[in-house]
């Protein structure tokens, strides 16, 4: 018995097979191309996703040496927020507008003006940002009226794949909340938001909990993929929710931390908690009856990559971290602001800039490196602080993944800054693995999502906070918090 997870990411489609013991049997992926027809625009052709999906499924079945009848269920995940518009016959009307497209600031401002920013946050749990789906729909209405007039269906990237697999229009509740057209507490579309923005409610598909089945594979899709006609397809979840399932961050108090190019803090909540100013994303979880907070910083391990490439080319990351090990916690008064690409959480400011502050003749490269690791860790702590202030309570454990957590020094700094046990896990395939587990729950292999995670996700290492470091960071972190407000006016002038 195998479960197939499909992840339609920005760069590639990944297909992954998991057995009933939670073991990965095979993985395959095929790349996508990105279109940038104008500055700040980011688009992809959904039909290219479908080609990558069919190729990836065929490949993963061949690698595992099984036929399509060996797959009991399919789970879907993928890039969040992207707008796919279809006509009445299910035909793609224009390239998908992706999560990282920046053309819709005017529409975000319009949403806040028409609904009221505070009211919008109270309904959806979020502010309107350019990455979200709702402002993209308004942009098409205002700039491509002929296309808008033909629209009949709004889907997200993975849900277009669902349509091609099953012929059904459907969406999971995690991705639905990420459109910011959801009533967060009710876990379904907000009639008030849709009507105020003039978006027809009938365009929005029915929504389902992550493990629920939304349709069955059609004979045509079976012929193209090699899967069995009638194979059930689970709702799945947006990539961050599925990633959380993949590392076992599925209950309150266990927080997922991804330290990749960007940094993501993912905290499961038992109710629809909202950060009053919308500085955290608040969405439904792929786990039935759960929600989550998400904080995003734009330059996490990306800061270290930039630093190495720019100031220490040819030196390995291991050697850089080795130089930083003898430097005491707090880097002897040196601070680093990790806003190399602007920032999202807790400062939604595209004009924010990176900086070392406090340089003296005493500071060497080891100090620069350690201050950078500490600055990124403080930036992630900002999200943890907001999450706790918004009502989550105790954080017992942090489940860490991503390239930035490979170094022991950085893991120790993170554990001490965050004041929580930091653990690594055996699963490295992220969202696709989580989607496969959701499909397995739907098929009855496990009774619920936490049970699936307990069976498949194992802790491989643990780092405890160091008491001396923790006390030092308690003194240094408030100083870090003072720097952005002090420099913000200067950042704005620099941008001019």
C-alpha positions as CSV (number, residue, x, y, z in Angstrom):
1,X,0.0,0.0,0.0
2,X,1.5,3.3,-1.1
3,X,0.3,6.9,-0.8
4,X,1.4,9.5,-3.4
5,X,2.2,13.1,-2.4
6,X,2.4,15.7,-5.2
7,X,4.0,19.1,-4.5
8,X,3.5,21.8,-7.2
9,X,6.2,24.2,-6.0
10,X,7.4,27.4,-7.8
11,X,10.5,25.7,-9.2
12,X,9.4,22.1,-9.8
13,X,6.7,19.4,-9.3
14,X,7.8,16.6,-6.9
15,X,6.1,13.3,-6.7
16,X,6.8,11.1,-3.6
17,X,5.6,7.6,-2.6
18,X,5.2,6.7,1.0
19,X,4.3,3.2,2.3
20,X,2.0,2.4,5.2
21,X,4.9,2.5,7.6
22,X,5.6,6.1,6.7
23,X,8.8,5.2,4.7
24,X,9.7,7.0,1.5
25,X,9.9,4.5,-1.4
26,X,10.8,6.8,-4.3
27,X,10.9,10.5,-5.3
28,X,10.9,12.2,-8.7
29,X,10.7,15.8,-9.8
30,X,10.4,17.9,-13.0
31,X,11.2,21.6,-13.2
32,X,8.9,24.5,-14.1
33,X,9.8,27.7,-16.0
34,X,9.0,31.2,-14.5
35,X,7.7,34.1,-16.6
36,X,8.5,37.7,-15.7
37,X,6.8,39.7,-18.5
38,X,7.1,42.9,-16.6
39,X,9.1,44.1,-13.5
40,X,7.7,42.8,-10.3
41,X,5.5,40.3,-12.2
42,X,5.7,36.5,-11.6
43,X,3.7,34.1,-13.7
44,X,3.5,30.4,-14.8
45,X,1.5,28.5,-17.3
46,X,-0.7,26.0,-15.3
47,X,-0.6,23.6,-18.3
48,X,3.2,23.3,-17.7
49,X,2.4,22.1,-14.1
50,X,0.2,19.4,-15.5
51,X,3.0,18.2,-17.9
52,X,5.4,18.1,-14.9
53,X,2.9,16.2,-12.8
54,X,2.2,13.5,-15.3
55,X,6.0,13.1,-16.0
56,X,6.8,13.0,-12.2
57,X,4.1,10.4,-11.5
58,X,5.2,8.1,-14.3
59,X,8.8,8.5,-13.1
60,X,8.2,7.8,-9.4
61,X,6.1,4.7,-10.2
62,X,9.0,3.4,-12.4
63,X,11.5,4.1,-9.7
64,X,9.5,2.3,-7.1
65,X,8.8,-0.6,-9.5
66,X,5.1,-0.6,-8.9
67,X,2.0,-0.2,-11.0
68,X,-0.7,2.5,-10.6
69,X,-2.9,0.0,-8.8
70,X,-0.3,0.0,-5.9
71,X,-1.2,3.6,-5.0
72,X,-4.1,3.7,-2.6
73,X,-4.6,7.5,-2.5
74,X,-3.1,10.8,-3.7
75,X,-2.5,14.0,-1.6
76,X,-1.8,17.4,-3.1
77,X,0.2,20.4,-1.9
78,X,1.9,23.3,-3.6
79,X,2.8,27.0,-3.7
80,X,0.2,29.0,-2.0
81,X,-1.8,32.1,-3.1
82,X,-1.4,31.8,-6.8
83,X,-4.4,32.8,-9.0
84,X,-5.6,30.3,-11.6
85,X,-8.6,31.6,-13.5
86,X,-10.7,29.1,-15.6
87,X,-13.7,29.6,-17.9
88,X,-16.9,27.7,-17.9
89,X,-15.3,24.8,-19.7
90,X,-12.4,24.5,-17.3
91,X,-9.9,26.2,-19.8
92,X,-7.1,28.3,-18.5
93,X,-7.8,32.0,-19.2
94,X,-4.3,33.5,-18.5
95,X,-1.0,32.5,-16.9
96,X,-1.3,32.0,-13.1
97,X,-0.3,35.0,-11.0
98,X,2.1,33.7,-8.4
99,X,2.6,34.2,-4.7
100,X,5.7,36.3,-5.2
101,X,4.1,38.7,-7.8
102,X,4.2,42.3,-6.6
103,X,1.8,44.1,-9.0
104,X,-1.2,44.5,-6.7
105,X,-0.3,47.0,-4.0
106,X,-3.1,49.4,-5.2
107,X,-5.6,46.6,-4.9
108,X,-4.4,45.8,-1.4
109,X,-5.0,49.4,-0.4
110,X,-8.4,49.3,-2.0
111,X,-9.4,46.2,-0.1
112,X,-8.5,47.9,3.2
113,X,-10.4,51.0,2.1
114,X,-13.6,49.2,1.1
115,X,-13.8,46.8,4.0
116,X,-11.8,48.6,6.7
117,X,-8.4,47.3,7.7
118,X,-9.3,46.3,11.2
119,X,-12.5,44.6,10.1
120,X,-10.7,42.8,7.3
121,X,-8.2,41.4,9.8
122,X,-11.0,40.4,12.2
123,X,-12.6,38.3,9.4
124,X,-9.7,36.9,7.5
125,X,-7.0,37.0,10.2
126,X,-4.7,38.9,7.9
127,X,-3.9,42.2,6.2
128,X,-4.2,42.3,2.4
129,X,-0.7,41.7,1.0
130,X,0.4,41.6,-2.7
131,X,1.2,37.9,-2.4
132,X,-2.4,36.9,-1.6
133,X,-5.0,35.8,-4.0
134,X,-7.8,38.4,-3.4
135,X,-6.0,41.4,-4.7
136,X,-4.9,39.4,-7.8
137,X,-8.6,38.9,-8.7
138,X,-9.3,42.6,-8.4
139,X,-6.2,43.3,-10.5
140,X,-7.5,41.1,-13.3
141,X,-11.0,42.7,-13.1
142,X,-9.5,46.2,-13.4
143,X,-6.8,45.5,-15.9
144,X,-8.0,42.6,-18.0
145,X,-11.8,43.0,-18.1
146,X,-12.2,40.8,-21.2
147,X,-10.6,37.9,-19.4
148,X,-12.5,38.6,-16.2
149,X,-15.8,38.5,-18.1
150,X,-15.0,34.9,-19.1
151,X,-14.0,33.7,-15.6
152,X,-16.1,31.1,-13.8
153,X,-13.7,29.3,-11.5
154,X,-10.9,30.5,-9.1
155,X,-8.4,27.8,-8.1
156,X,-5.0,27.7,-6.6
157,X,-2.0,25.9,-8.2
158,X,-2.4,22.4,-6.7
159,X,-6.2,22.7,-7.1
160,X,-5.8,23.1,-10.9
161,X,-3.9,19.8,-10.7
162,X,-6.8,18.3,-8.7
163,X,-9.2,19.4,-11.5
164,X,-7.0,17.8,-14.2
165,X,-6.8,14.6,-12.1
166,X,-10.5,14.3,-11.0
167,X,-12.6,16.8,-13.0
168,X,-13.7,18.3,-9.7
169,X,-13.4,21.9,-8.5
170,X,-12.3,21.8,-4.8
171,X,-9.8,23.3,-2.4
172,X,-8.5,22.5,1.1
173,X,-9.3,24.9,4.0
174,X,-5.6,25.8,4.6
175,X,-5.1,27.1,1.1
176,X,-8.6,28.6,1.2
177,X,-7.6,30.8,4.2
178,X,-4.5,31.9,2.2
179,X,-6.7,33.6,-0.4
180,X,-7.8,36.1,2.4
181,X,-11.4,35.5,1.1
182,X,-12.1,33.2,4.1
183,X,-13.9,33.7,7.3
184,X,-11.1,32.3,9.5
185,X,-13.3,31.3,12.4
186,X,-15.9,29.6,10.2
187,X,-13.2,27.8,8.0
188,X,-15.0,28.7,4.8
189,X,-15.6,31.5,2.3
190,X,-16.7,34.9,3.7
191,X,-19.8,36.0,2.0
192,X,-19.2,39.5,3.3
193,X,-15.7,39.8,1.9
194,X,-16.7,38.3,-1.4
195,X,-19.8,40.5,-1.9
196,X,-18.0,43.7,-0.8
197,X,-15.2,43.1,-3.3
198,X,-17.6,42.1,-6.0
199,X,-16.3,38.6,-6.5
200,X,-19.0,36.0,-7.4
201,X,-19.3,33.4,-4.6
202,X,-20.1,30.7,-7.2
203,X,-16.5,31.1,-8.6
204,X,-15.1,29.7,-5.3
205,X,-14.9,25.9,-5.0
206,X,-16.2,23.9,-2.0
207,X,-13.5,23.5,0.7
208,X,-12.5,20.4,2.6
209,X,-10.3,19.4,5.5
210,X,-6.8,18.1,4.6
211,X,-7.4,14.3,4.7
212,X,-10.9,14.4,3.1
213,X,-11.3,13.0,-0.3
214,X,-12.4,15.5,-3.0
215,X,-12.7,13.2,-6.0
216,X,-11.4,10.2,-7.9
217,X,-9.0,9.9,-10.8
218,X,-10.6,10.0,-14.2
219,X,-9.9,7.4,-16.9
220,X,-8.2,10.2,-19.0
221,X,-5.9,11.2,-16.1
222,X,-5.2,7.6,-15.3
223,X,-4.0,7.0,-18.9
224,X,-1.7,10.0,-18.7
225,X,-0.2,9.3,-15.3
226,X,-0.1,5.5,-15.0
227,X,-2.3,5.6,-11.9
228,X,-5.5,3.6,-11.5
229,X,-8.8,5.2,-12.5
230,X,-10.9,5.8,-9.4
231,X,-7.9,6.4,-7.1
232,X,-9.1,8.9,-4.5
233,X,-7.5,12.3,-4.2
234,X,-7.3,14.0,-0.8
235,X,-7.7,17.7,-0.2
236,X,-4.2,18.1,1.0
237,X,-2.9,21.6,2.0
238,X,-0.9,24.6,1.0
239,X,2.9,24.0,1.1
240,X,3.5,25.4,4.6
241,X,0.7,23.4,6.2
242,X,1.8,20.2,4.4
243,X,5.4,20.9,5.4
244,X,4.2,21.2,9.1
245,X,2.6,17.8,8.8
246,X,5.8,16.5,7.2
247,X,7.8,17.4,10.3
248,X,5.1,16.7,12.9
249,X,4.2,20.3,13.8
250,X,0.6,19.4,14.2
251,X,-0.3,20.3,17.8
252,X,-0.1,23.4,20.0
253,X,3.3,23.9,21.7
254,X,5.3,22.2,18.9
255,X,6.5,24.9,16.4
256,X,7.9,24.3,12.9
257,X,11.0,26.3,12.0
258,X,12.3,26.4,8.5
259,X,15.7,28.1,8.1
260,X,16.1,28.2,4.3
261,X,16.8,31.2,2.1
262,X,13.9,32.7,3.9
263,X,12.8,31.7,7.4
264,X,9.3,30.5,8.3
265,X,7.9,30.0,11.8
266,X,4.8,27.8,11.9
267,X,2.7,27.4,15.1
268,X,-0.4,25.3,15.3
269,X,-3.2,26.9,17.3
270,X,-6.3,25.2,18.7
271,X,-8.6,28.0,17.7
272,X,-8.7,30.9,15.2
273,X,-6.3,33.2,17.0
274,X,-5.5,36.5,15.3
275,X,-2.6,38.9,15.8
276,X,-4.5,42.2,16.1
277,X,-2.3,44.2,13.7
278,X,-2.0,41.4,11.2
279,X,1.8,41.1,11.6
280,X,1.4,37.3,11.6
281,X,-0.4,35.2,8.9
282,X,-3.3,33.4,10.5
283,X,-4.6,30.5,8.4
284,X,-6.5,27.2,8.8
285,X,-4.2,24.2,9.2
286,X,-4.3,21.1,7.0
287,X,-5.1,19.2,10.3
288,X,-8.9,19.1,10.8
289,X,-10.1,21.5,13.4
290,X,-6.8,23.3,13.8
291,X,-5.4,26.7,12.7
292,X,-1.9,28.1,12.6
293,X,0.1,31.3,12.8
294,X,2.9,31.9,10.4
295,X,5.7,34.4,10.5
296,X,8.0,34.9,7.6
297,X,11.4,36.6,7.4
298,X,12.9,37.1,4.0
299,X,16.6,36.6,4.5
300,X,17.4,33.8,7.0
301,X,20.1,31.4,5.7
302,X,20.0,33.7,2.6
303,X,21.9,36.2,4.8
304,X,24.7,33.7,5.5
305,X,24.8,32.8,1.8
306,X,25.2,36.4,0.8
307,X,27.8,37.0,3.5
308,X,29.9,34.1,2.4
309,X,29.7,34.8,-1.3
310,X,30.3,38.6,-0.9
311,X,32.8,38.9,2.0
312,X,34.4,35.4,2.3
313,X,34.3,33.8,-1.1
314,X,36.0,30.4,-1.3
315,X,35.6,29.8,2.4
316,X,33.3,26.9,3.5
317,X,30.3,27.5,5.7
318,X,31.8,25.0,8.2
319,X,35.0,27.1,8.4
320,X,33.1,30.3,8.9
321,X,31.1,28.8,11.7
322,X,34.2,27.3,13.3
323,X,35.7,30.8,13.4
324,X,32.6,32.1,15.2
325,X,32.5,29.4,17.9
326,X,35.0,31.1,20.3
327,X,33.1,34.4,20.1
328,X,31.0,34.9,23.2
329,X,27.2,35.1,23.0
330,X,26.3,38.7,22.1
331,X,29.3,39.0,19.8
332,X,30.9,41.5,22.2
333,X,28.4,44.3,21.4
334,X,28.0,43.7,17.6
335,X,24.5,43.4,16.2
336,X,23.3,42.4,12.7
337,X,20.0,43.4,11.1
338,X,19.0,40.6,8.6
339,X,16.8,42.8,6.3
340,X,18.7,42.3,3.1
341,X,15.6,41.9,1.0
342,X,13.3,44.1,3.1
343,X,11.1,42.2,5.7
344,X,7.7,40.8,6.3
345,X,7.5,39.7,9.9
346,X,7.3,41.6,12.2
347,X,8.1,44.6,10.0
348,X,6.2,44.5,6.7
349,X,8.7,46.9,5.1
350,X,10.2,46.4,1.7
351,X,12.5,49.4,2.3
352,X,14.2,47.8,5.4
353,X,17.9,47.2,4.9
354,X,20.6,45.0,6.4
355,X,23.3,46.4,8.7
356,X,26.0,45.5,11.2
357,X,25.7,48.0,14.1
358,X,28.4,48.4,16.8
359,X,31.6,47.6,14.9
360,X,34.9,48.3,16.7
361,X,38.5,47.5,16.0
362,X,38.2,44.5,18.2
363,X,35.7,42.8,15.9
364,X,37.0,40.2,13.4
365,X,35.4,37.9,10.9
366,X,34.3,35.5,13.6
367,X,32.4,38.3,15.3
368,X,30.7,39.3,12.0
369,X,29.7,35.7,11.4
370,X,28.3,35.1,14.9
371,X,26.5,38.4,14.9
372,X,24.8,37.4,11.6
373,X,23.7,34.1,13.1
374,X,22.4,35.8,16.2
375,X,20.7,38.6,14.2
376,X,18.8,36.0,12.0
377,X,17.9,34.1,15.2
378,X,16.6,37.3,16.8
379,X,14.5,38.0,13.7
380,X,12.9,34.6,14.0
381,X,12.4,35.2,17.7
382,X,10.3,38.3,16.7
383,X,7.8,35.9,15.2
384,X,7.9,33.6,18.3
385,X,7.3,36.7,20.5
386,X,4.3,37.8,18.5
387,X,2.9,34.3,18.5
388,X,3.0,34.1,22.3
389,X,1.6,37.6,22.7
390,X,-1.3,36.6,20.5
391,X,-2.2,33.8,22.9
392,X,-0.5,30.6,21.9
393,X,1.1,30.0,25.3
394,X,4.1,27.7,26.0
395,X,6.4,26.6,23.2
396,X,7.7,23.2,24.3
397,X,9.6,22.2,21.2
398,X,10.9,23.6,17.9
399,X,11.1,21.2,15.0
400,X,13.8,22.6,12.7
401,X,14.5,22.0,9.0
402,X,16.3,23.7,6.2
403,X,20.0,24.2,5.3
404,X,20.5,26.8,8.1
405,X,19.9,24.2,10.8
406,X,22.7,21.8,9.6
407,X,25.4,23.6,11.6
408,X,25.6,22.7,15.4
409,X,26.6,26.3,16.3
410,X,23.6,27.8,14.7
411,X,21.3,25.2,16.2
412,X,22.7,26.0,19.7
413,X,22.2,29.8,19.1
414,X,18.6,29.2,17.9
415,X,17.8,27.0,20.9
416,X,19.3,29.6,23.4
417,X,17.6,32.6,21.7
418,X,14.2,30.9,21.4
419,X,14.5,29.3,24.9
420,X,13.2,26.0,23.7
421,X,14.4,22.5,22.8
422,X,15.4,22.5,19.1
423,X,15.0,19.1,17.4
424,X,15.7,17.7,13.9
425,X,13.7,15.0,12.4
426,X,14.2,12.1,9.9
427,X,11.9,13.6,7.2
428,X,13.6,15.8,4.5
429,X,11.0,15.8,1.7
430,X,8.8,18.4,3.4
431,X,5.5,19.3,1.9
432,X,5.2,16.3,-0.5
433,X,5.7,14.0,2.4
434,X,3.1,15.8,4.4
435,X,0.6,15.5,1.5
436,X,1.3,11.8,1.3
437,X,0.5,11.4,5.0
438,X,-2.7,13.3,4.6
439,X,-3.7,11.0,1.8
440,X,-2.8,8.0,4.1
441,X,-5.1,9.4,6.8
442,X,-7.9,9.7,4.3
443,X,-7.4,6.1,3.2
444,X,-7.5,4.9,6.8
445,X,-3.9,3.8,7.2
446,X,-3.7,6.0,10.3
447,X,-6.6,7.2,12.4
448,X,-5.7,10.9,12.3
449,X,-2.9,13.3,11.3
450,X,-1.1,13.3,14.7
451,X,-1.2,9.5,14.6
452,X,0.3,9.5,11.1
453,X,3.1,11.9,12.2
454,X,3.9,9.8,15.3
455,X,4.3,6.8,13.1
456,X,6.4,8.4,10.3
457,X,8.3,11.4,11.8
458,X,11.1,10.5,14.2
459,X,13.4,12.9,16.1
460,X,17.0,12.5,15.0
461,X,18.7,15.1,17.2
462,X,18.0,17.5,20.1
463,X,19.7,20.8,21.2
464,X,18.8,22.3,24.6
465,X,19.2,26.0,25.4
466,X,22.5,26.8,27.0
467,X,21.7,28.7,30.3
468,X,24.6,31.1,30.1
469,X,23.9,32.0,26.4
470,X,20.2,32.3,27.2
471,X,20.8,34.8,29.9
472,X,23.2,36.8,27.6
473,X,20.6,36.8,24.8
474,X,17.9,38.1,27.2
475,X,20.0,41.2,27.6
476,X,21.0,41.6,24.0
477,X,17.6,40.9,22.3
478,X,15.9,44.1,23.6
479,X,18.8,46.1,22.0
480,X,18.2,44.4,18.7
481,X,14.6,45.3,18.9
482,X,15.5,49.0,19.3
483,X,17.5,49.2,16.1
484,X,14.9,48.8,13.3
485,X,12.6,51.6,14.7
486,X,15.7,53.9,15.1
487,X,16.9,53.2,11.5
488,X,13.6,53.0,9.7
489,X,13.6,56.7,8.7
490,X,17.1,56.4,7.4
491,X,16.2,53.3,5.4
492,X,13.3,55.2,3.7
493,X,15.7,58.0,2.8
494,X,18.2,55.6,1.4
495,X,15.6,54.0,-0.8
496,X,14.9,57.4,-2.4
